């Protein structure tokens, strides 16, 4: 199977008050089509910066990013957003507080000139397990899990091929986390999506991802498969520490 998302020797450097900060340094990874790939590490490891670099929201200072064998355009543009969408960590912050759910879901369709809005919005709510009565509610009228379902529905409105998931369950209670992860797994299988997911929690990544890249201080530390985790085949001290911290939930 050919690599679908291909990142080679990626570096991202920020200018912070006159000094250069290397957020990502020389990271390479490949994700096969229809697969789910996880980036795991503590805060500041550079994992979310990689997602932002893919979206054109972080300054790439070295290396390349390709999707389907083609380098990404700069600026990204409508063709990119029709193909790649991102789901953010905080569903309340990522939804406009004064927009109804209907407007939130309709907006991508209007921007891209796609019709049949009513039926598409209704289907989107159904796809993420929300009642149609939620259509004219506002974000503050929904629970955290319901808001994240709306954020996922919005990301899927343009029928993208790739979802970038930036800590999509970290702001949710443990019981709701599992529901959202199961929803994402079902949607990936039904729609043939490709996922690139970020988390600080190895157990969350293990729940949904086929392969995992452990990151620390902006660098790749170790790449693991789900089978490696299941049999605890881990070679680096840092990856082992993440595994030990999540062992109960991984083995459960």
C-alpha atoms as one frame of an Amber mdcrd trajectory, in Angstrom:
protein
   0.000   0.000   0.000   1.429   3.390  -0.945   1.999   6.074   1.667  -0.901
   8.509   1.656   0.383  11.104   4.115   4.149  11.406   3.797   6.158  13.709
   6.065   9.903  13.785   5.515  12.426  15.475   7.806   9.889  18.102   8.948
  11.125  21.033  11.008   9.065  23.877  12.445  10.776  26.854  14.079   8.974
  29.726  15.794  10.335  33.190  16.486   9.571  33.852  20.161  10.589  37.315
  21.386  13.684  37.383  19.241  14.845  33.837  19.834  14.303  30.780  17.673
  12.316  27.906  19.161  12.499  24.550  17.398   9.056  23.047  17.983   9.611
  20.149  15.564  13.006  18.936  14.403  13.596  16.406  11.634  10.449  14.311
  12.043   9.459  11.775   9.369   6.363   9.578   9.242   4.129   7.847   6.706
   0.446   7.009   6.982  -1.237   4.502   4.671  -4.618   5.321   3.181  -7.607
   4.364   5.388  -5.296   3.839   8.382  -5.179   5.648  11.716  -1.813   6.945
  12.911  -1.147   8.387  16.357   1.297  10.970  17.674   1.821  10.664  21.410
   3.944  12.596  23.880   3.809  15.085  26.713   2.858  18.737  26.280   5.508
  20.568  24.270   6.627  17.476  22.358   5.649  19.045  19.020   2.849  16.653
  18.124   0.092  19.277  17.693   2.528  21.492  15.781   2.787  18.778  13.127
  -0.989  18.933  12.576  -0.828  22.723  12.369   2.008  22.490   9.853  -0.098
  20.227   7.657  -2.881  22.826   7.748  -0.485  25.676   6.944  -0.852  27.181
  10.422   2.767  26.700  11.536   5.954  27.872   9.790   7.671  24.952   8.044
  11.408  25.624   8.107  12.571  22.313   6.673  11.375  19.097   5.097   8.295
  18.234   3.057   4.665  17.220   3.522   2.902  15.300   0.759  -0.602  13.896
   0.461  -1.240  11.342  -2.235   2.285  11.914  -3.539   1.734  15.660  -4.083
   3.291  18.518  -2.111   0.736  20.697  -0.356  -0.032  24.103  -1.918   0.667
  27.307  -0.036  -1.668  28.815   0.957  -3.718  25.658   1.371  -6.994  26.882
  -0.209 -10.420  25.326  -0.714  -9.202  22.157  -2.399  -7.158  21.330   0.695
 -10.050  21.951   3.117 -12.317  19.762   0.998  -9.801  16.966   1.417  -8.408
  17.526   4.927 -10.282  18.656   8.042  -9.238  19.098  11.656 -11.066  18.391
  14.932  -9.730  20.419  17.840  -9.243  19.674  21.525 -11.839  21.996  23.046
 -15.252  21.647  21.389 -16.594  24.741  23.145 -13.769  26.982  21.929 -13.929
  25.612  18.372 -17.683  26.299  17.948 -18.965  29.866  17.542 -21.045  30.562
  20.684 -23.633  32.665  18.823 -24.116  30.310  15.882 -26.766  27.610  15.975
 -25.710  24.050  15.220 -27.544  24.441  11.915 -25.400  27.430  10.932 -22.207
  25.737  12.117 -22.871  22.703   9.920 -24.225  24.692   6.959 -21.336  27.147
   6.746 -18.769  24.827   5.061 -21.370  23.928   2.439 -22.099  27.581   1.686
 -18.391  28.458   1.435 -17.842  25.650  -1.081 -21.071  26.267  -3.006 -22.631
  22.918  -2.118 -26.434  22.737  -2.141 -28.999  20.421  -0.549 -28.111  21.960
   2.809 -31.133  20.809   4.832 -30.807  17.118   4.099 -27.030  17.193   4.516
 -27.286  18.838   7.945 -29.933  16.357   9.075 -27.846  13.423   7.893 -24.736
  14.817   9.595 -26.535  14.989  12.944 -27.764  11.444  12.493 -24.287  10.215
  11.530 -22.814  11.442  14.820 -25.708  10.216  16.946 -27.418  13.531  17.712
 -31.190  14.059  17.483 -32.460  16.355  14.747 -34.016  18.550  17.444 -30.491
  19.796  18.234 -30.337  21.589  14.904 -31.344  25.000  16.237 -29.639  24.806
  19.605 -26.541  26.761  20.572 -23.257  25.276  21.846 -23.912  26.319  25.458
 -27.088  24.209  25.403 -25.095  21.029  24.723 -22.844  18.864  26.893 -19.120
  18.585  26.155 -19.566  15.248  24.412 -22.440  16.585  22.318 -20.387  19.633
  21.309 -17.528  17.400  20.196 -19.981  15.346  18.122 -21.036  18.600  16.427
 -17.369  19.457  15.787 -16.864  16.026  14.200 -20.010  16.467  12.099 -18.770
  19.868  10.902 -15.413  18.354   9.930 -17.221  15.726   7.847 -19.600  18.095
   6.010 -17.300  18.371   2.967 -16.710  14.600   2.919 -12.946  14.857   3.440
 -10.550  11.961   3.033  -8.374  12.846   6.045  -9.192  13.912   9.607  -6.535
  15.526  11.773  -7.549  14.939  15.395  -5.891  17.175  17.998  -6.580  15.681
  21.456 -10.261  15.244  20.492 -11.300  13.653  23.799  -8.986  15.225  26.397
 -11.584  17.808  27.484 -14.221  15.100  28.061 -15.102  12.833  30.987 -13.727
   9.288  30.778 -17.095   7.690  29.974 -17.766  10.232  27.210 -14.225   9.782
  25.868 -14.953   6.151  25.026 -18.195   7.083  23.250 -16.446   9.660  21.056
 -13.545   7.310  20.273 -15.998   4.572  19.285 -17.849   7.093  17.095 -14.623
   8.097  15.346 -13.689   4.443  14.785 -17.102   3.721  13.257 -16.973   6.774
  10.981 -13.476   5.882   9.781 -14.603   2.378   8.862 -17.833   3.517   7.184
 -16.255   6.347   5.190 -12.803   4.948   4.514 -11.152   7.876   6.289  -7.483
   8.324   7.116  -6.718   9.638  10.623  -3.694  11.417  12.036  -4.380  11.793
  15.749  -2.557  13.548  18.586  -2.807  12.670  22.281  -0.731  12.791  25.449
  -2.488   9.576  26.532  -1.117   6.331  25.105  -4.287   4.425  26.071  -6.435
   6.793  23.978  -4.086   6.439  21.000  -4.041   2.649  21.383  -7.853   2.596
  21.287  -8.031   4.056  17.804  -4.649   3.932  16.036  -2.881   1.235  14.008
   0.591   2.757  14.405   2.083   5.230  16.847   4.976   7.690  16.835   6.268
   8.660  20.275   7.590  12.240  20.393   9.685  14.137  22.921  11.076  17.698
  22.737  10.119  18.049  19.060  11.807  14.845  17.936  10.609  11.366  17.024
  11.649   8.903  19.734  10.171   5.559  18.663   7.597   4.183  16.225   5.331
   1.405  17.512   2.579  -0.752  16.069  -0.508  -1.760  18.044   1.013  -5.254
  18.215   4.177  -3.794  19.771   2.084  -2.225  22.514   0.067  -5.398  23.086
   3.268  -7.378  23.675   5.141  -4.489  25.356   7.887  -4.489  22.698   9.243
  -1.031  23.541  12.916  -0.115  23.253  13.276   3.474  24.514  13.122   4.652
  28.110  10.737   7.530  27.334   8.241   5.386  25.406   8.401   2.824  28.215
   7.526   5.534  30.755   4.422   6.482  28.735   3.490   2.804  28.488   3.889
   2.259  32.242   1.745   5.319  32.995  -1.097   3.894  30.879  -0.502   0.171
  31.450  -3.704  -0.557  33.376  -5.923   0.855  30.631  -3.786  -0.547  27.802
  -3.908  -4.068  29.176  -7.571  -3.746  30.132
